[in-house]
């Protein structure tokens, strides 16, 4: 069975995101996963195709409206062969269009309006850079509207059940003739549910849901970044009278690290070294978020501001393979307190330096020396 990923989740956007936000997010992700930037990586190529398909759908207002209402099912063609295939496809599209704009179209619809799905919820979680590197299994506690345990979400008192609405006869809608048009509207008696409850549950007052405190397990994969979302399907608010529950979205925030700064999978660190190590060369060790001390070779004559890159020592790729790089930005320290022996050696070193003056500066001092006599 093929798992269909939500288009908004693929583009890392909220469902109410405007066109500009969708376009900006698509461009950012397309740059990251473009096959030219990830040669030979089948995971990146598949991700690039998925986000392109998602954006092609959501950038079109009509397609987006259909997707928001029916999800991936809005674009699945009906079966059937021969000459009847085209008529079946048009009928399916007509059904979608009529449901979206049903207030202005006639036509009898079978059955009642489905109960409204529960709302999605957001939970903000702060994690460390080490958690983002290794991944983390944890638990969260949330206050949420859950299914009523007394009536099992039906909204009716135990031993009773809901009955078909007498006004709309279970359709959830009523129709009225206005001139040449037949206008279909939500039933005012059952509010579109198609059923009424004569004896509502005393615990939930007929809604089929009550406030609860829940504890849920959360698995954070390695490689997550600031703003990454983890979705727990069906863990949002319960729907009205047995309708499907919404989803719970966990937004991750990575705490500031005392040593590393992060850009994607690349880690940056400012590292001070002594001027002798910078002059003569050597080796230093940088403790990474993976718990390993990475050796960094310092070439002789290294200047402040130089960047040294350690391949494969950065953050792991989210839902992929491999790791980014660790980049060390060198800062050469000048000693401020010297022993007499150190000063003596530096004076001796300075005395051995010849021909290092700047030509302009050298000429300036020659002129000043002549002026002083």
Secondary structure, DSSP 8 states (H G I E B T S, - for coil): ------HHHHTT--TT--HHHHHHHHHHHHHHH-TTTSTT-HHHHHHHHHHHHHHHHHTSHHHHHHHHHHGGGGG------TTHHHHHHHHHHHHHHHHHTGGG-----SS---------EEEEEEE-HHHHHH-EEEEEEEEEEEE-TTTTTS-B-TT---EE-TTTTTSSEEEEEETTEEEEEE-TTTTTSSEE-SSB-TTTTTSSEEEEEEEEEEEE-TT--TT-EEEETT-S---GGG-----EEEEEEE---SSEEEETTEEEEEEEEEHHHHHH-EEEEEE-TTS-EEEEEE-TT--TT-EEEETT-S-B-TTSS-B--EEEEEEEE--S---HHHHHHHHHHHHH--S-S-HHHHHHHHHHHHHH-
